[in-house]
Amino acid sequence: MTGISIEILKSCILTAVVATVLFSCGDERQETSEKEEARVETVADLGALPLKAVDPADNPSTPEKAALGRLLFFDPVLSGNKDVACATCHQPEFNYAEFLETSIGVNGVGRGQSRRFVDPNDIPFVKRNSQSVLNTAFNGLRNNETYDPASAPMFWDMRAKGLEQQALEPIKTLEEMRGNGFHESGILDEVITRLSRIPEYRRLFAVAFPREQSPVSKQNLARALAAYERTLIATNTRFDQYMRGDSNALSTGEKEGMNAFLVTGCAKCHSGPMFSDFKLHTLGVPDTENRKDSDSGADKKYAFRTPSLRNLRFTAPYMHSGKFATLDQVLMFYEDIAGGKLLNPNVEESRMDPLATHMDVNFKDISRIVEFLNTLNDDAFDKSVPESVPSGLPVMGR
């Protein structure tokens, strides 16, 4: 056999080996995916929340930071037109969310369902449904995994990591807080200038950050807001009590609902203490009609982060577009997509997440699952609103 023939033979053998390995790896990946879909989660895949939040190493919480952050959270001085506060769209009475499909930020007036744009208006609705701030201190918390609050996923598209990074993003967003008067690159400098001119804020920043020569800064603004948000926790639901050992905390019907929640496949994504895998999934949720353009989500794949299921009683409407007014409607949506229905014309069947389309939700399960979800409610959290803010502007905006 010639040298060339030997080399060709070697090449063929190598190609065959590589192909075998690749097919084998592909089979293993497919088998792993199928096993994940076939596995039925158990109560051990859920979990009780810790009683306290963990601080990132570079922002240990202090009462002074949290007190400053609370005032900043309710003060519209952080917005371009001084008309919107963080609390405008994250209201204490609604679990620090809002009872609107998608929020009205800049150039809005009123509260809750009565909120409207002021004419004339060229500001769009906020892009997505307002997520609750409550318990975001635990975002990213998973069973048997190392938890790092500095890398906790934030927002529906997970574009920010940690509460410190999250805190400044709404200020820079046109329709949320910035408005037309300032560029995204300059609004934070403007806000810091404003805060520096208010004597009470200068004093409060100095008290909260005593070792810094220039305590009124963008970094410390984020740190103070994050410190306050880490105080907004609700960790003693009846489900938490049950998971901590009180077998009587749930009724028989609620335990049956928990079993239905597990068996139907809800916990494949809604697991862990926060009832979220903190991953992106494509579900084909209908778009809101408040925006002209379809929301293509993270990486334009119509993928959105699994939301927590805690305190849902206070946070309707649901999903990133706020299209479902009740939990029954949410579960019927899952029943529909498991039955092959496509409810967003921009999302093809091939893009749908099989963990959702292979769920086994049917009408008889819905009321039982909702009964269980109600055990995740805990209204014993701080709902207090300051009587005034250092800027002298209306608390929570106009």
C-alpha positions in Angstrom: 0.0 0.0 0.0 1.4 3.4 -1.0 2.1 6.2 1.5 -0.8 8.2 0.0 -3.2 5.3 0.4 -2.1 4.8 4.1 -2.7 8.5 4.8 -6.1 8.3 3.1 -7.0 5.3 5.2 -5.8 7.1 8.4 -7.9 10.1 7.4 -11.0 7.9 6.9 -10.5 6.2 10.2 -10.1 9.5 12.0 -13.2 10.9 10.3 -15.2 7.9 11.3 -14.0 8.1 14.9 -14.8 11.8 15.1 -18.2 11.3 13.6 -18.9 8.5 16.1 -17.9 10.7 19.0 -20.0 13.6 17.7 -23.1 11.5 17.2 -22.5 9.9 20.6 -22.3 13.4 22.2 -25.4 14.4 20.4 -27.2 11.3 21.6 -26.1 12.0 25.1 -27.3 15.6 24.9 -30.6 14.5 23.6 -30.9 11.8 26.2 -30.1 14.3 28.9 -32.7 16.7 27.6 -35.3 14.0 27.4 -34.4 12.8 31.0 -34.9 16.4 32.2 -38.3 16.6 30.6 -39.3 13.2 31.9 -38.2 13.7 35.5 -40.9 14.6 37.9 -39.7 17.2 40.5 -40.3 16.7 44.2 -40.8 18.9 47.2 -37.0 18.8 47.7 -36.6 20.8 44.4 -38.4 23.7 46.1 -37.3 25.3 49.3 -37.9 27.9 52.1 -36.3 31.3 51.8 -33.5 32.3 54.2 -34.6 34.6 56.9 -32.1 37.2 55.9 -30.6 38.5 52.7 -26.9 38.3 51.9 -25.0 41.4 51.0 -22.3 41.6 48.4 -18.8 42.0 49.8 -18.4 45.6 48.4 -21.7 46.8 49.8 -22.4 45.6 53.3 -25.8 46.9 54.5 -26.1 49.4 57.3 -29.2 51.1 58.7 -27.8 54.4 57.4 -27.5 53.2 53.8 -30.9 51.6 53.9 -32.5 54.8 55.3 -30.9 56.9 52.5 -31.9 54.4 49.9 -35.5 54.5 51.1 -35.7 58.2 50.6 -34.1 58.0 47.2 -36.5 55.2 46.1 -39.5 57.5 46.8 -38.0 60.7 45.5 -38.7 61.8 41.9 -35.5 63.9 41.9 -33.9 60.9 40.3 -35.8 61.3 37.1 -35.1 63.6 34.2 -38.3 65.7 34.5 -38.5 65.2 38.3 -41.9 63.5 37.8 -41.1 59.8 38.3 -39.7 57.9 41.3 -38.7 54.3 41.6 -41.8 53.9 43.7 -44.1 55.2 40.9 -43.9 51.8 39.2 -42.9 49.8 42.3 -45.7 50.6 44.8 -45.7 49.2 48.3 -49.4 48.3 48.2 -48.8 46.2 45.1 -45.9 44.2 46.4 -43.6 46.9 45.1 -44.9 46.2 41.6 -47.9 47.9 39.8 -51.4 46.9 38.8 -50.9 47.8 35.1 -50.2 45.8 32.0 -47.1 47.9 31.4 -46.2 51.0 33.3 -46.5 54.7 32.5 -43.3 56.3 33.6 -42.2 59.7 32.3 -45.0 62.2 31.6 -47.5 60.3 33.6 -49.8 61.4 36.3 -51.9 59.4 38.9 -51.6 56.1 40.6 -52.5 52.5 39.7 -55.2 52.0 37.1 -56.0 55.7 37.0 -52.5 56.6 35.9 -52.4 58.2 32.4 -50.1 60.2 30.1 -50.3 64.0 30.2 -51.1 65.6 26.9 -49.3 66.3 24.7 -47.2 63.1 25.0 -44.5 61.6 22.9 -43.3 59.1 25.6 -44.1 55.4 25.0 -45.3 53.0 27.7 -42.6 51.2 29.6 -41.5 48.2 27.6 -42.5 45.4 30.0 -44.6 44.6 33.0 -43.2 46.1 36.3 -41.6 43.3 38.2 -41.8 43.2 42.0 -38.8 44.6 44.0 -39.9 42.5 47.0 -37.4 39.6 47.6 -35.2 40.6 44.7 -32.5 40.4 47.4 -32.8 36.6 46.8 -32.6 36.7 43.0 -30.4 33.9 41.7 -30.8 31.8 44.9 -30.9 28.1 44.0 -30.8 24.9 46.0 -27.3 23.4 46.5 -25.6 26.2 44.6 -23.2 28.9 45.6 -25.1 32.2 45.9 -23.5 35.5 44.9 -25.7 38.6 45.3 -23.4 40.6 43.0 -24.1 38.3 40.0 -27.9 37.9 40.7 -29.9 38.1 37.4 -32.1 41.1 37.2 -34.8 42.3 34.7 -36.9 40.1 32.4 -34.0 39.8 30.0 -31.3 39.4 32.7 -29.3 42.4 31.3 -28.1 43.4 34.7 -26.4 41.5 37.5 -27.0 42.4 41.1 -29.2 45.1 42.7 -26.4 47.7 42.5 -26.2 47.4 38.7 -30.0 47.1 38.4 -30.7 50.2 40.4 -29.4 52.7 37.9 -30.8 51.3 34.7 -34.3 52.7 35.0 -32.9 56.2 35.5 -31.1 55.9 32.2 -34.1 54.6 30.3 -36.1 57.1 28.3 -39.7 56.0 29.1 -39.0 54.9 32.7 -37.3 57.9 34.3 -35.0 59.7 32.0 -37.3 61.5 29.6 -36.4 63.4 26.5 -34.4 66.2 28.1 -31.3 64.2 28.8 -29.1 61.8 27.0 -28.5 58.3 28.5 -24.8 59.1 28.9 -25.5 62.2 30.9 -28.5 61.7 33.1 -26.7 60.1 36.0 -24.3 63.0 36.2 -27.3 65.4 36.3 -28.9 63.4 39.1 -25.7 63.4 41.2 -25.4 67.2 40.6 -29.0 67.6 41.9 -28.4 65.5 44.9 -25.2 67.4 45.7 -27.1 70.6 45.8 -29.6 69.4 48.5 -28.1 69.9 52.0 -30.1 67.0 53.5 -28.9 64.5 50.9 -25.3 65.7 51.3 -25.6 65.0 55.0 -27.3 61.6 54.5 -24.7 60.4 52.0 -21.9 61.5 54.4 -23.5 59.5 57.2 -24.1 56.5 55.0 -20.6 56.5 53.5 -18.4 58.1 56.2 -15.0 57.1 54.9 -15.4 58.7 51.5 -14.3 62.2 50.5 -17.0 62.6 47.9 -19.8 60.4 49.2 -22.5 61.7 46.7 -21.6 59.6 43.7 -23.2 57.3 41.2 -21.7 54.3 42.8 -23.1 55.2 46.2 -26.5 56.1 44.8 -26.7 52.5 43.5 -25.4 51.1 46.8 -27.9 53.0 48.9 -30.9 52.0 46.6 -29.7 48.4 46.7 -29.3 48.4 50.5 -32.9 49.6 50.9 -34.2 47.0 48.4 -32.5 44.2 50.4 -34.7 45.2 53.4 -37.8 44.5 51.3 -38.2 40.8 52.0 -41.1 38.5 52.9 -39.8 35.2 54.1 -42.5 33.6 56.2 -45.2 32.4 53.9 -47.2 29.3 55.0 -45.2 27.4 52.4 -41.9 28.5 54.1 -43.4 27.4 57.5 -44.2 24.0 56.0 -40.7 23.6 54.5 -39.2 24.5 57.9 -41.1 21.6 59.5 -44.6 22.7 60.3 -46.6 20.0 58.5 -49.9 21.7 59.5 -49.0 24.9 57.8 -50.7 23.7 54.5 -54.1 22.2 54.2 -54.8 18.9 52.5 -56.1 20.8 49.4 -53.0 22.9 49.3 -50.7 19.9 49.5 -52.7 18.3 46.7 -52.1 21.5 44.8 -48.4 21.4 45.5 -48.4 17.8 44.1 -50.2 18.9 41.0 -47.7 21.8 40.6 -44.9 19.2 40.6 -46.5 16.5 38.5 -47.7 18.9 35.7 -44.1 20.2 35.3 -44.4 23.7 36.7 -41.3 23.1 38.9 -39.1 22.3 35.9 -38.6 26.1 35.7 -40.3 27.4 38.9 -38.1 25.7 41.4 -35.8 26.5 44.3 -36.6 28.9 47.2 -37.6 31.7 44.8 -39.6 29.4 42.5 -37.4 30.3 39.6 -34.5 28.7 37.8 -33.4 32.2 36.8 -33.0 31.1 33.2 -34.3 32.4 29.9 -37.2 30.5 28.2 -39.2 31.1 25.0 -42.9 30.6 25.6 -44.6 32.7 22.9 -46.5 34.9 25.3 -48.7 37.4 23.5 -47.3 41.0 23.1 -48.8 43.9 24.9 -50.8 46.2 22.7 -49.3 49.2 24.6 -46.3 49.1 22.3 -46.1 49.2 18.5 -43.2 46.8 18.2 -43.1 43.2 19.2 -40.9 42.5 22.2 -38.3 40.0 21.1 -36.7 39.6 24.5 -33.2 38.6 25.3 -30.9 38.2 22.2 -34.0 38.7 20.0 -35.1 35.1 20.7 -38.3 36.0 22.5 -36.8 34.6 25.6 -37.5 35.9 29.1 -36.4 35.1 32.6 -38.5 32.8 34.7 -40.2 35.1 37.3 -40.6 34.2 40.9 -44.0 32.9 42.0 -43.9 34.5 45.5 -46.6 37.0 46.5 -48.5 36.6 43.2 -51.7 37.8 44.9 -50.4 41.3 44.9 -48.6 41.5 41.5 -51.2 41.0 38.8 -51.2 41.2 35.8 -48.7 38.5 34.9 -46.0 37.6 32.4 -43.5 40.1 30.8 -46.2 41.7 28.7 -48.8 41.8 31.5 -51.3 40.1 29.2 -52.9 37.8 31.8 -55.0 39.3 34.6 -55.4 36.2 36.7 -53.4 33.1 37.6 -56.1 31.0 36.0 -55.4 32.7 32.7 -51.7 32.0 33.1 -52.3 28.3 33.6 -54.7 28.1 30.7 -52.0 29.7 28.6 -49.7 26.8 29.5 -52.5 24.3 28.8 -52.9 26.0 25.3 -49.2 25.9 24.4 -48.9 22.3 25.6 -51.8 21.5 23.2 -49.9 23.0 20.3 -51.4 26.5 20.2 -49.1 29.4 19.2 -50.3 32.6 20.8 -47.5 35.0 19.5 -47.3 35.0 15.7 -43.7 36.0 15.9 -42.6 32.8 17.7 -42.5 29.7 15.6 -43.1 26.2 17.1 -39.4 25.3 16.7 -38.4 28.1 19.0 -40.8 27.2 21.8 -39.2 25.8 25.0 -40.0 22.0 25.2 -40.1 22.3 29.0 -43.2 24.3 28.6 -44.8 22.7 25.5 -44.4 19.2 27.2 -46.2 20.2 30.4 -49.2 18.3 31.4 -51.6 21.0 32.6 -55.3 20.5 32.2 -58.3 22.3 33.4 -58.9 20.2 36.5 -55.4 21.0 37.8 -55.8 24.8 37.6 -57.8 25.5 40.7 -55.6 23.2 42.8 -52.4 24.7 41.6 -53.7 28.2 42.3 -54.7 27.1 45.8 -51.1 26.1 46.3 -49.7 29.3 44.9 -51.7 31.2 47.4 -49.6 29.6 50.1 -46.6 31.6 48.7 -48.2 34.9 49.8 -46.8 36.9 52.7 -48.0 40.5 53.3 -45.8 41.0 56.4 -43.3 43.3 54.6 -42.4 46.9 54.9 -45.1 49.0 53.1 -44.2 52.3 54.7 -43.9 55.4 52.6 -41.9 58.5 53.8 -44.0 61.5 54.5 -41.6 63.7 52.6 -38.3 63.5 50.7 -35.3 65.8 50.9 -35.9 67.3 47.4 -39.3 68.7 48.5 -40.9 67.1 45.5 -44.1 65.0 45.7 -43.4 61.6 47.3 -43.6 58.9 44.6 -43.8 61.5 41.9 -46.9 63.1 40.5 
